[in-house]
Structure formats: C-alpha cells, structure tokens
Amino acid sequence: MTSATIDQKATGYTVRHALCMARASELAYKDEQTIEATARQWGFDRVRHHHTTFRPPFPLEDTQAYTLGGHSMIITSFRGTEPVKLRDWLSDATTPPWPGPGGKGYVHYGFGEALEAVWPQVRAAVDAFRDNRQTVWFTGHSLGGALAMLAGARLHFEEPHVTANGVYTFGQPRTCDRQLSKEFNTAFSDRMYRFVNNNDIVPQLPPEPAFHHVSALRYIDTQGAIHHTMPLISGLVDRAQGLTADVLAPASDGVRDHFMDAYINALEKNQN
C-alpha cells in the first residue's frame, strides 16, 4: 500500500487515477485503523466506516465500505468477498430480481440488498463531507465493484442534485439487466471505468442473458497491457493464452486473475 497522496483535482480517466482508485479498493479489505492512517497519508482528513451484518439465509455475511473526505474529493470504496464464495452464490439461477435504481430495470437481489443495507450511511457521509463542492467517486473490487456501480446509479437516477463524477470497478460481476445497463451507459458514458483482468472468473457471473455488464471496459491482457476495446476473437485468444500459461494449475487462472494485487500490478506497469 503506497503512502503517496491522491490528486484530489483529478477528473475523468487516467491510468494514474485508476491506480489510485485500485489502491482505494484494496484498502477496503484492511482494518479501520489502517484505513484511517492511510487516508491521512493520502491527504484526506475525514473518514467514516460503513458496516452492516446479515443473517441467514442471506448468503453474504456483511457489507463493508468506507468514505474518505478531503478538500476537493470524496471517495467511497466498497469491500468485495472471496471469489469462490461469490462464484457459488452468483451461479444460483433461482435468485429473485431487485428493482433497479430509480425504477430502471432490475439488479441481482444480493447486490440490491447489500447496497441498501449501507446506503443511508454512505449518503450521510457524502452529505456531511461535501462542504466545498468536492467531486464524488465510487470504487470497489469484486462484489464491491457491483456496489460501486449501483451507488453511482442511485445518485444519478434518484438524487440528481448530487452526481458521481466517476466510478472505477475491478473484477466487477454482471450486475443488472439490459434496461439498466443501457440507461447507465448513456448516463455514465464518460464516467464509468470497468477493469477486467484476463480470465478473472467473477466478471463472467452471474450468467447471461438475465444479467449484463455496463460498458466502458478496460481489459487487461496476459502481458498486463490495458485495452479500451477488445475484439471478440482477440479476447478469446488472449484468454486461452492465460488459461494455458500455468501448466501445473491451468484452472486456477480465473481465481488468480481476480486478486486485487493483479489489477494493481498491471496498472503500475502502465504508468509510463
């Protein structure tokens, strides 16, 4: 975890800003003391933690996130979960739908419930910290990526007086139906950045056609290069190369590619 400050004047997409958001996503897996200490190193003087615990039969244990407040930027980062646990849960075809933000389509029930549990806390933190017209950013890895995307959508479609300036996700699963995906793509055409690392298993779930990805793909190939577009054939070839790269454990590629470290390493390689 780097101690370098985050450029709070950053806007739009740069690899440097993507790396900052990736590190903010990684930080969501740390304890509260580490989050607060790192926030100070990054130049943010206010932190709020968001945590809700669920009870069975809901398949998730909890939702965790944090919000940082600085002089010019606010970041909310959502924590993910173990890829194998998430894979088993997202493969369940019996999961009911959850109404999408602002009545736009629907989302996976688990994502809707997980965000709903902490949304009042997140909104309160953003409102409290936004005293200087700070920009607002959402980020997250894995499950956290789905929650970050839905948080941006909720602000846009339900509370348009406060807008999300950008959403960066890493290893995000398919989150919503075709209608919400289309509406979101129109609204966030220059504000959404969805990173997928080669054979990362989580973005392949839950299955189509019930669930869809939003656009703005940033694909990381087997060499760590970032592509803003990836033709179908080229993508299939690159994924095949990734699957066969480890002859001792080829099936592990989908889980290994999901680790947050893999995303950070690729972004660090692309800084020049």
Residue frames as qw, qx, qy, qz and C-alpha x, y, z in Angstrom:
[[0.000, 0.888, 0.460, 0.000, 0.00, 0.00, 0.00],
 [0.452, 0.368, -0.005, 0.813, 1.57, 3.26, -1.12],
 [0.252, -0.631, -0.423, 0.599, 1.65, 6.39, 1.03],
 [0.188, 0.099, 0.332, 0.919, 1.59, 8.74, -1.97],
 [0.284, 0.403, 0.376, -0.784, -1.12, 11.38, -1.89],
 [0.389, 0.515, 0.731, 0.221, -4.09, 11.21, -4.24],
 [0.073, 0.040, 0.234, 0.969, -4.55, 14.08, -6.68],
 [0.175, 0.516, 0.713, -0.442, -7.90, 15.40, -5.48],
 [0.297, 0.589, -0.099, -0.745, -8.22, 17.60, -8.57],
 [0.142, -0.098, 0.891, 0.419, -8.22, 14.57, -10.88],
 [0.637, 0.364, 0.193, -0.651, -11.09, 14.22, -13.34],
 [0.772, 0.451, -0.283, -0.346, -12.12, 11.62, -15.89],
 [0.990, -0.053, 0.090, 0.099, -9.81, 8.76, -16.80],
 [0.269, 0.754, -0.594, 0.082, -6.07, 8.44, -16.45],
 [0.800, 0.027, -0.582, 0.143, -4.07, 5.34, -15.60],
 [0.210, 0.251, -0.569, 0.754, -2.66, 7.19, -12.60],
 [0.502, -0.216, 0.222, -0.807, -6.14, 7.93, -11.26],
 [0.871, -0.038, -0.385, -0.303, -7.20, 4.35, -11.98],
 [0.594, 0.147, -0.666, 0.427, -4.26, 3.16, -9.88],
 [0.123, -0.237, 0.461, -0.846, -5.35, 5.44, -7.04],
 [0.737, -0.131, -0.018, -0.663, -8.88, 4.02, -7.20],
 [0.823, 0.075, -0.563, -0.009, -7.48, 0.47, -7.30],
 [0.343, 0.177, -0.665, 0.640, -5.49, 1.17, -4.15],
 [0.414, -0.189, 0.279, -0.846, -8.60, 2.64, -2.55],
 [0.855, -0.049, -0.305, -0.418, -10.43, -0.58, -3.44],
 [0.675, 0.134, -0.657, 0.308, -7.64, -2.66, -1.92],
 [0.009, 0.291, -0.520, 0.803, -7.75, -0.54, 1.23],
 [0.681, -0.270, -0.074, -0.677, -11.36, -1.61, 1.84],
 [0.865, -0.072, -0.496, 0.004, -10.03, -5.04, 2.89],
 [0.383, 0.260, -0.569, 0.680, -7.96, -3.53, 5.72],
 [0.351, -0.568, -0.652, 0.360, -8.93, -2.80, 9.33],
 [0.018, -0.946, -0.308, -0.101, -10.30, 0.58, 10.39],
 [0.451, -0.767, 0.165, 0.426, -7.03, 1.83, 11.90],
 [0.529, -0.070, 0.543, 0.649, -5.13, 1.08, 8.69],
 [0.252, 0.704, 0.542, 0.383, -7.82, 2.78, 6.60],
 [0.184, -0.965, -0.169, 0.083, -7.67, 5.91, 8.76],
 [0.514, -0.591, 0.323, 0.530, -3.87, 6.08, 8.78],
 [0.482, 0.171, 0.600, 0.615, -3.69, 5.59, 5.02],
 [0.136, 0.855, 0.464, 0.186, -6.39, 8.20, 4.46],
 [0.282, -0.904, 0.050, 0.318, -4.26, 10.78, 6.26],
 [0.517, -0.309, 0.526, 0.600, -1.23, 9.82, 4.16],
 [0.365, 0.444, 0.656, 0.489, -3.34, 10.29, 1.03],
 [0.053, 0.104, 0.038, 0.992, -4.45, 13.77, 2.12],
 [0.459, -0.507, -0.520, -0.512, -7.97, 13.01, 3.40],
 [0.005, -0.300, 0.577, -0.759, -8.81, 14.34, 6.85],
 [0.636, -0.065, 0.348, -0.685, -12.21, 12.69, 7.37],
 [0.282, 0.102, -0.932, -0.202, -13.20, 9.01, 7.36],
 [0.695, -0.108, 0.335, -0.628, -16.42, 7.16, 8.02],
 [0.003, -0.143, 0.983, 0.116, -16.78, 3.38, 8.12],
 [0.708, 0.034, -0.074, -0.702, -19.92, 1.61, 6.92],
 [0.138, 0.165, -0.975, 0.055, -20.73, -1.90, 8.11],
 [0.740, -0.092, 0.114, -0.657, -23.89, -3.98, 8.23],
 [0.136, -0.203, 0.969, -0.038, -24.10, -7.65, 9.25],
 [0.666, 0.005, -0.382, -0.640, -26.62, -10.00, 7.63],
 [0.565, -0.180, 0.730, -0.339, -28.32, -13.10, 8.99],
 [0.058, 0.024, 0.935, 0.349, -29.03, -16.39, 7.20],
 [0.837, 0.183, 0.449, 0.254, -30.46, -17.29, 4.77],
 [0.344, 0.924, -0.137, -0.093, -28.95, -14.21, 3.08],
 [0.939, 0.162, -0.080, 0.294, -25.72, -15.59, 1.55],
 [0.382, 0.607, -0.294, 0.632, -23.42, -12.68, 2.46],
 [0.539, -0.354, -0.554, 0.526, -22.02, -12.16, 5.94],
 [0.166, -0.750, -0.238, 0.595, -21.92, -8.38, 5.72],
 [0.465, 0.770, 0.159, 0.407, -21.44, -5.24, 3.64],
 [0.531, -0.605, -0.030, 0.593, -18.37, -3.15, 4.40],
 [0.445, 0.698, 0.181, 0.531, -17.29, 0.17, 2.93],
 [0.400, -0.550, -0.202, 0.704, -15.66, 3.43, 3.90],
 [0.304, 0.874, 0.254, 0.283, -15.91, 7.05, 2.78],
 [0.549, -0.222, -0.058, 0.804, -12.99, 9.49, 2.69],
 [0.127, 0.947, 0.293, 0.041, -13.49, 13.24, 2.72],
 [0.581, -0.119, 0.069, 0.802, -10.85, 15.69, 1.51],
 [0.004, -0.530, -0.066, 0.846, -10.67, 19.32, 0.48],
 [0.365, 0.408, -0.375, -0.748, -11.62, 18.58, -3.15],
 [0.542, 0.119, -0.760, -0.339, -12.63, 14.90, -3.38],
 [0.684, -0.225, 0.496, -0.485, -14.82, 12.30, -1.69],
 [0.436, 0.259, -0.830, -0.233, -14.21, 8.58, -2.25],
 [0.784, -0.204, 0.391, -0.437, -16.45, 5.72, -1.17],
 [0.334, 0.384, -0.847, -0.155, -14.87, 2.28, -1.54],
 [0.873, -0.163, 0.091, -0.451, -16.84, -0.96, -1.15],
 [0.311, -0.445, 0.840, -0.009, -15.25, -4.18, 0.03],
 [0.650, 0.200, -0.594, -0.429, -15.51, -7.39, -2.00],
 [0.828, -0.299, 0.383, -0.280, -15.68, -11.02, -0.93],
 [0.456, -0.330, 0.789, 0.246, -13.89, -14.30, -1.60],
 [0.382, 0.334, -0.534, -0.677, -14.08, -15.24, -5.32],
 [0.204, -0.057, -0.971, -0.108, -15.04, -18.88, -4.70],
 [0.090, 0.427, 0.720, -0.540, -17.81, -17.90, -2.29],
 [0.316, 0.510, -0.019, -0.800, -19.03, -15.25, -4.73],
 [0.262, 0.209, -0.786, -0.519, -18.89, -17.72, -7.63],
 [0.073, -0.245, -0.962, 0.098, -21.11, -20.22, -5.83],
 [0.151, 0.539, 0.505, -0.658, -23.60, -17.53, -4.86],
 [0.295, 0.518, -0.221, -0.772, -23.79, -15.87, -8.28],
 [0.157, 0.114, -0.895, -0.403, -24.26, -19.22, -10.02],
 [0.193, 0.356, 0.834, -0.374, -27.62, -19.67, -8.26],
 [0.036, -0.229, -0.576, -0.784, -30.20, -19.18, -11.03],
 [0.275, -0.631, -0.723, -0.061, -33.10, -19.01, -8.54],
 [0.256, -0.317, -0.292, 0.865, -32.09, -15.63, -7.11],
 [0.197, 0.813, 0.548, -0.013, -35.00, -13.16, -7.45],
 [0.367, 0.521, 0.111, 0.762, -34.57, -9.70, -9.03],
 [0.273, -0.597, -0.373, 0.656, -34.30, -6.42, -7.10],
 [0.312, 0.901, 0.300, 0.045, -35.73, -3.17, -8.53],
 [0.620, 0.248, 0.024, 0.744, -33.07, -1.05, -10.19],
 [0.222, -0.371, -0.231, 0.872, -32.19, 2.50, -9.09],
 [0.247, 0.326, -0.063, -0.910, -34.92, 4.99, -9.93],
 [0.742, 0.344, 0.429, -0.383, -37.11, 2.18, -11.25],
 [0.451, 0.650, -0.505, -0.346, -34.69, 1.47, -14.10],
 [0.685, 0.251, -0.679, -0.084, -34.79, -2.25, -14.79],
 [0.843, -0.520, 0.028, -0.137, -33.59, -4.65, -12.11],
 [0.151, 0.675, -0.696, 0.192, -30.40, -5.83, -10.43],
 [0.598, -0.010, -0.788, 0.147, -29.24, -9.05, -8.81],
 [0.596, -0.707, -0.302, -0.233, -31.10, -9.38, -5.50],
 [0.772, -0.362, -0.208, 0.479, -27.92, -9.83, -3.48],
 [0.396, 0.203, 0.031, 0.895, -26.35, -6.65, -4.84],
 [0.237, -0.636, -0.274, -0.682, -29.51, -4.64, -4.24],
 [0.712, -0.644, -0.277, -0.043, -29.86, -5.85, -0.66],
 [0.736, -0.178, -0.150, 0.635, -26.14, -5.44, 0.10],
 [0.228, 0.329, 0.056, 0.915, -26.12, -1.80, -1.05],
 [0.411, -0.673, -0.333, -0.517, -29.45, -0.98, 0.59],
 [0.745, -0.494, -0.375, 0.245, -28.04, -2.06, 3.95],
 [0.538, -0.356, -0.081, 0.760, -25.35, 0.65, 3.96],
 [0.270, 0.570, 0.380, 0.677, -26.75, 3.25, 1.56],
 [0.282, -0.917, -0.234, -0.159, -28.15, 5.56, 4.28],
 [0.651, -0.604, 0.105, 0.447, -24.70, 5.59, 5.93],
 [0.562, 0.124, 0.375, 0.727, -22.96, 6.32, 2.63],
 [0.094, 0.756, 0.383, 0.522, -25.36, 9.13, 1.72],
 [0.446, -0.881, -0.141, 0.072, -24.98, 10.68, 5.18],
 [0.661, -0.395, 0.212, 0.601, -21.20, 10.63, 4.86],
 [0.417, 0.369, 0.415, 0.720, -21.23, 12.18, 1.38],
 [0.116, -0.870, -0.337, -0.342, -23.63, 14.90, 2.54],
 [0.566, -0.788, -0.042, 0.239, -21.54, 15.63, 5.64],
 [0.643, -0.281, 0.303, 0.645, -18.21, 15.75, 3.79],
 [0.398, 0.481, 0.462, 0.630, -19.38, 17.68, 0.73],
 [0.191, -0.849, -0.288, 0.400, -18.90, 21.21, 2.06],
 [0.137, -0.653, 0.345, 0.660, -16.66, 22.53, -0.74],
 [0.729, 0.550, -0.097, -0.396, -18.31, 21.12, -3.88],
 [0.342, -0.445, 0.811, 0.166, -15.97, 18.14, -3.73],
 [0.595, 0.241, -0.617, -0.455, -16.07, 15.62, -6.56],
 [0.756, -0.206, 0.484, -0.389, -17.63, 12.27, -5.64],
 [0.446, 0.416, -0.760, -0.224, -16.12, 8.92, -6.64],
 [0.876, -0.204, 0.307, -0.311, -17.18, 5.31, -6.09],
 [0.408, 0.519, -0.747, -0.085, -14.87, 2.33, -6.39],
 [0.765, -0.285, 0.483, -0.316, -14.71, -1.32, -5.46],
 [0.178, 0.382, -0.883, -0.209, -13.35, -4.76, -6.26],
 [0.101, -0.141, -0.985, 0.001, -15.40, -7.90, -6.93],
 [0.148, -0.688, -0.708, 0.054, -18.76, -7.58, -5.13],
 [0.221, -0.639, -0.168, 0.717, -17.58, -4.11, -4.16],
 [0.103, -0.089, 0.503, 0.854, -17.44, -3.18, -7.85],
 [0.130, -0.515, -0.769, -0.357, -21.12, -4.05, -8.28],
 [0.277, -0.746, -0.493, 0.351, -21.99, -1.93, -5.25],
 [0.243, -0.426, 0.129, 0.862, -19.89, 0.98, -6.51],
 [0.010, 0.176, 0.644, 0.744, -21.67, 0.92, -9.88],
 [0.242, -0.642, -0.709, -0.163, -25.09, 0.79, -8.20],
 [0.311, -0.633, -0.308, 0.638, -24.13, 3.60, -5.82],
 [0.121, -0.200, 0.329, 0.915, -23.31, 5.81, -8.79],
 [0.141, -0.362, -0.740, -0.549, -26.60, 4.81, -10.41],
 [0.280, -0.675, -0.649, 0.213, -28.60, 5.60, -7.28],
 [0.199, -0.517, -0.081, 0.829, -27.14, 9.08, -7.05],
 [0.017, -0.069, 0.514, 0.855, -27.80, 9.78, -10.72],
 [0.262, -0.346, -0.745, -0.506, -31.31, 8.36, -11.02],
 [0.429, -0.634, -0.637, 0.084, -32.65, 9.06, -7.53],
 [0.349, -0.820, -0.152, 0.427, -30.80, 12.14, -6.25],
 [0.644, 0.546, 0.197, 0.497, -29.62, 14.15, -9.26],
 [0.106, -0.979, 0.075, -0.154, -28.65, 17.20, -7.16],
 [0.415, -0.669, 0.604, 0.125, -25.50, 15.24, -6.21],
 [0.849, 0.463, -0.203, -0.154, -23.72, 13.44, -9.02],
 [0.824, -0.330, 0.344, 0.306, -20.98, 10.83, -9.08],
 [0.192, 0.831, -0.375, -0.362, -18.02, 12.23, -11.00],
 [0.475, 0.459, -0.731, -0.173, -16.67, 8.77, -11.67],
 [0.894, -0.242, 0.289, -0.244, -16.98, 5.05, -10.94],
 [0.329, 0.557, -0.760, -0.055, -13.96, 2.71, -11.12],
 [0.891, -0.223, 0.267, -0.292, -14.51, -1.02, -10.67],
 [0.153, 0.542, -0.823, -0.070, -12.16, -4.01, -10.70],
 [0.128, -0.002, -0.992, 0.009, -13.35, -7.56, -11.32],
 [0.472, 0.095, 0.297, -0.825, -17.00, -6.49, -11.18],
 [0.312, 0.229, 0.920, 0.057, -19.63, -9.20, -11.75],
 [0.131, -0.392, -0.577, -0.704, -22.56, -8.72, -14.11],
 [0.012, -0.107, -0.556, 0.824, -24.81, -6.53, -12.03],
 [0.409, 0.394, 0.305, -0.764, -28.06, -5.64, -13.78],
 [0.635, 0.462, 0.619, 0.030, -30.45, -6.35, -16.62],
 [0.476, 0.332, 0.425, 0.695, -30.25, -4.99, -20.15],
 [0.020, -0.886, -0.351, -0.302, -32.51, -1.99, -19.43],
 [0.456, -0.863, 0.040, 0.211, -30.47, -0.62, -16.53],
 [0.679, -0.171, 0.360, 0.617, -27.25, -1.37, -18.40],
 [0.358, 0.572, 0.427, 0.602, -28.46, 0.73, -21.33],
 [0.200, -0.940, -0.209, -0.181, -29.64, 3.59, -19.10],
 [0.630, -0.672, 0.145, 0.361, -26.41, 3.54, -17.12],
 [0.651, 0.090, 0.374, 0.654, -24.24, 3.51, -20.25],
 [0.185, 0.771, 0.328, 0.513, -26.00, 6.64, -21.51],
 [0.374, -0.919, -0.075, -0.098, -25.69, 8.45, -18.19],
 [0.597, -0.682, 0.348, 0.240, -22.10, 7.38, -17.42],
 [0.826, 0.540, 0.038, 0.158, -20.59, 7.23, -20.90],
 [0.446, 0.651, -0.343, 0.510, -17.57, 9.26, -19.76],
 [0.359, -0.645, 0.414, -0.533, -17.64, 8.45, -16.04],
 [0.922, -0.217, 0.261, -0.187, -17.55, 4.63, -15.76],
 [0.340, 0.628, -0.699, -0.029, -14.36, 2.54, -15.98],
 [0.920, -0.198, 0.214, -0.261, -14.75, -1.23, -15.59],
 [0.126, 0.632, -0.761, -0.068, -11.47, -3.16, -15.41],
 [0.976, -0.030, 0.115, -0.183, -11.34, -6.88, -16.18],
 [0.160, -0.666, 0.716, 0.133, -8.12, -8.84, -15.81],
 [0.224, 0.289, -0.886, -0.283, -7.83, -11.58, -18.46],
 [0.490, -0.189, -0.817, -0.239, -9.65, -14.70, -17.17],
 [0.189, -0.108, 0.556, -0.802, -10.97, -13.22, -13.93],
 [0.099, -0.290, -0.946, -0.106, -13.86, -15.55, -13.10],
 [0.054, 0.504, 0.589, -0.629, -16.11, -13.05, -11.32],
 [0.274, 0.412, -0.162, -0.854, -16.93, -10.81, -14.34],
 [0.262, 0.029, -0.850, -0.455, -18.20, -13.97, -16.05],
 [0.244, -0.442, -0.852, 0.137, -21.00, -14.24, -13.47],
 [0.625, 0.167, 0.710, -0.279, -23.93, -14.25, -12.94],
 [0.427, 0.128, 0.756, 0.479, -24.85, -15.84, -16.27],
 [0.303, 0.230, -0.265, -0.886, -26.29, -14.10, -19.29],
 [0.149, 0.495, 0.291, 0.805, -28.88, -13.32, -20.61],
 [0.379, -0.780, -0.497, 0.035, -30.55, -12.38, -17.33],
 [0.396, -0.823, 0.014, 0.407, -27.65, -10.17, -16.26],
 [0.617, 0.679, 0.074, 0.391, -25.47, -7.81, -18.26],
 [0.549, -0.279, -0.079, 0.784, -22.35, -5.73, -17.91],
 [0.155, 0.940, 0.085, -0.290, -22.25, -2.00, -18.33],
 [0.714, 0.632, -0.052, 0.296, -19.84, -0.68, -20.96],
 [0.060, -0.912, 0.356, -0.195, -16.55, 1.23, -20.53],
 [0.973, -0.159, 0.021, 0.167, -14.44, -1.94, -20.43],
 [0.081, 0.821, -0.565, 0.033, -10.74, -1.67, -19.67],
 [0.998, -0.004, -0.055, -0.032, -9.37, -5.13, -20.48],
 [0.249, -0.749, 0.612, 0.051, -6.00, -6.25, -19.07],
 [0.854, 0.339, -0.362, -0.154, -4.36, -8.87, -21.28],
 [0.948, -0.210, -0.134, 0.196, -1.95, -11.67, -20.34],
 [0.612, 0.279, -0.162, 0.722, 1.02, -9.28, -20.67],
 [0.300, -0.551, -0.422, 0.655, -0.57, -6.67, -18.41],
 [0.071, 0.067, 0.299, 0.949, -1.40, -4.20, -21.20],
 [0.264, 0.493, 0.573, -0.599, -4.67, -2.26, -20.91],
 [0.091, 0.221, 0.683, 0.690, -7.06, -2.18, -23.88],
 [0.327, 0.193, 0.241, -0.893, -10.02, 0.21, -24.15],
 [0.826, 0.246, -0.058, -0.504, -11.62, -2.17, -26.63],
 [0.308, -0.332, 0.886, 0.097, -11.01, -5.87, -27.19],
 [0.621, 0.210, -0.468, -0.593, -12.35, -7.58, -30.35],
 [0.907, -0.183, 0.154, -0.347, -14.07, -10.90, -29.70],
 [0.923, 0.266, -0.232, 0.151, -11.51, -13.10, -31.46],
 [0.324, 0.585, -0.489, 0.560, -8.53, -11.29, -29.92],
 [0.500, -0.503, 0.396, -0.583, -10.11, -11.59, -26.50],
 [0.978, -0.071, 0.032, -0.194, -10.72, -15.32, -26.90],
 [0.771, 0.408, -0.354, 0.338, -7.13, -15.91, -28.00],
 [0.055, 0.600, -0.488, 0.631, -5.75, -13.88, -25.11],
 [0.715, -0.394, 0.301, -0.492, -7.91, -15.71, -22.57],
 [0.985, 0.110, -0.132, -0.001, -6.81, -19.05, -23.99],
 [0.521, 0.520, -0.458, 0.498, -3.19, -17.99, -23.56],
 [0.302, -0.555, 0.443, -0.636, -3.92, -17.07, -19.96],
 [0.909, -0.207, 0.107, -0.347, -5.56, -20.43, -19.27],
 [0.957, 0.177, -0.137, 0.185, -2.57, -22.38, -20.59],
 [0.190, 0.806, -0.407, 0.385, 0.15, -20.17, -19.11],
 [0.386, -0.497, 0.681, -0.374, 0.28, -22.17, -15.87],
 [0.622, 0.161, -0.716, -0.272, 0.70, -25.80, -16.93],
 [0.195, 0.036, -0.880, 0.431, 0.66, -27.00, -13.32],
 [0.085, 0.489, 0.719, -0.486, -2.68, -25.44, -12.42],
 [0.065, 0.214, 0.481, 0.847, -4.42, -24.03, -15.50],
 [0.273, -0.653, -0.662, -0.245, -7.86, -23.98, -13.86],
 [0.417, -0.591, -0.377, 0.579, -6.61, -21.59, -11.18],
 [0.295, 0.180, 0.233, 0.909, -6.21, -18.74, -13.67],
 [0.212, -0.664, -0.471, -0.541, -9.76, -17.45, -13.19],
 [0.583, -0.747, -0.287, 0.143, -9.32, -17.10, -9.43],
 [0.619, -0.261, 0.035, 0.740, -5.74, -15.82, -9.61],
 [0.220, 0.372, 0.329, 0.840, -6.70, -13.14, -12.13],
 [0.316, -0.783, -0.441, -0.303, -9.36, -11.89, -9.72],
 [0.598, -0.482, -0.305, 0.563, -6.94, -10.93, -6.95],
 [0.028, 0.987, 0.115, -0.106, -6.71, -7.18, -6.37],
 [0.479, -0.601, 0.417, 0.484, -2.91, -7.39, -6.48],
 [0.561, 0.228, 0.628, 0.489, -3.11, -8.47, -10.13],
 [0.213, 0.881, 0.371, 0.202, -5.04, -5.33, -11.04],
 [0.278, -0.926, 0.121, 0.223, -2.69, -3.05, -9.12],
 [0.606, -0.321, 0.520, 0.509, 0.40, -4.66, -10.64],
 [0.489, 0.494, 0.560, 0.452, -0.97, -4.16, -14.16],
 [0.042, 0.970, 0.217, 0.101, -1.83, -0.52, -13.51],
 [0.456, -0.762, 0.280, 0.364, 1.63, 0.10, -12.06],
 [0.616, -0.017, 0.576, 0.538, 3.18, -1.37, -15.24],
 [0.332, 0.653, 0.521, 0.438, 1.10, 1.00, -17.38],
 [0.239, -0.829, -0.210, 0.460, 2.09, 4.22, -15.60],
 [0.290, -0.420, 0.383, 0.770, 4.53, 5.33, -18.31]]
